[in-house]
Amino acid sequence: MRLIILDTETTGLSPAEGRIVEIAAVEMLDGKPTGREFHHMLNPECPISEEISEIIGINDAMVADKPAFADIAQAFIDFVGDDKLWFTVRNSIKHS
């Protein structure tokens, strides 16, 4: 079975707030990494607070010249395809 493990960093402290500044995904097949990965630093198109920068280690200067999420969204959709997506949330794993 193919799974995609997803992790993101955002400008907010809860899932309901913030914009994505980093997205990473790893493809697994039958429980083993295939070597296919998806990774992008993203410009959130809003300031990253000092508090968030201290937590995630990413600041405005690091993402100023990066693409916005909309610019890479189709590539991410293509990477995931129709398979199951698992994502990490604050060191735990959730399934969508």
C-alpha positions as CSV (number, residue, x, y, z in Angstrom):
1,M,0.0,0.0,0.0
2,R,1.2,3.5,-0.9
3,L,1.2,6.2,1.8
4,I,2.3,9.8,1.9
5,I,3.7,11.1,5.2
6,L,3.3,14.9,5.4
7,D,4.8,17.5,7.7
8,T,4.3,21.3,7.6
9,E,5.6,24.4,9.4
10,T,3.2,27.3,9.6
11,T,3.0,30.9,10.8
12,G,0.5,30.0,13.5
13,L,0.3,28.1,16.7
14,S,-2.8,26.1,15.9
15,P,-4.1,24.2,12.8
16,A,-6.9,26.8,12.3
17,E,-4.5,29.8,12.0
18,G,-1.4,30.5,10.0
19,R,0.0,30.0,6.6
20,I,2.4,27.2,5.4
21,V,6.0,28.2,5.3
22,E,7.5,24.7,4.7
23,I,5.9,21.5,3.3
24,A,7.6,18.1,3.2
25,A,6.2,14.7,2.2
26,V,7.8,11.3,1.9
27,E,6.3,8.4,-0.2
28,M,6.1,5.0,1.5
29,L,5.3,1.7,-0.2
30,D,4.4,-1.3,1.9
31,G,5.9,0.5,4.9
32,K,9.2,1.4,3.4
33,P,10.4,4.7,2.0
34,T,10.7,4.7,-1.8
35,G,13.1,7.6,-2.0
36,R,10.5,9.9,-3.5
37,E,10.2,13.1,-1.6
38,F,8.4,16.5,-1.9
39,H,9.9,19.5,-0.2
40,H,9.4,23.3,-0.5
41,M,10.1,26.3,1.6
42,L,7.2,28.8,0.9
43,N,6.6,32.5,1.1
44,P,3.5,32.7,3.4
45,E,2.7,36.2,2.0
46,C,2.5,37.5,5.6
47,P,5.0,38.3,8.3
48,I,6.3,35.4,10.4
49,S,6.3,36.6,14.1
50,E,9.4,36.4,16.2
51,E,7.7,33.9,18.5
52,I,7.0,31.5,15.6
53,S,10.4,32.0,14.1
54,E,11.9,30.9,17.4
55,I,9.8,27.8,17.4
56,I,10.2,26.7,13.7
57,G,13.6,28.1,12.9
58,I,12.3,29.9,9.8
59,N,12.2,33.7,9.4
60,D,10.9,36.2,6.8
61,A,14.3,36.5,5.2
62,M,14.6,32.8,4.6
63,V,11.3,32.7,2.6
64,A,11.2,36.1,1.0
65,D,12.2,34.7,-2.4
66,K,10.4,31.4,-2.2
67,P,7.2,30.6,-4.1
68,A,3.7,30.9,-2.6
69,F,1.7,27.8,-1.8
70,A,-0.5,28.4,-4.9
71,D,2.6,28.2,-7.1
72,I,3.4,24.6,-5.9
73,A,0.0,23.3,-5.1
74,Q,-0.5,21.4,-8.3
75,A,2.9,19.7,-8.0
76,F,1.9,18.6,-4.5
77,I,-1.4,17.3,-5.7
78,D,0.4,15.4,-8.4
79,F,2.9,14.0,-5.9
80,V,0.1,12.7,-3.6
81,G,-2.3,11.5,-6.3
82,D,-5.2,9.5,-5.0
83,D,-3.4,7.7,-2.2
84,K,-3.8,7.9,1.6
85,L,-2.2,11.0,3.2
86,W,-0.8,10.9,6.7
87,F,0.4,14.0,8.4
88,T,2.3,14.9,11.5
89,V,0.9,17.4,14.0
90,R,3.1,18.5,16.9
91,N,5.0,15.2,17.1
92,S,1.9,13.0,16.6
93,I,0.6,11.4,13.5
94,K,-2.9,12.0,12.2
95,H,-4.7,10.4,9.2
96,S,-6.9,12.2,6.7
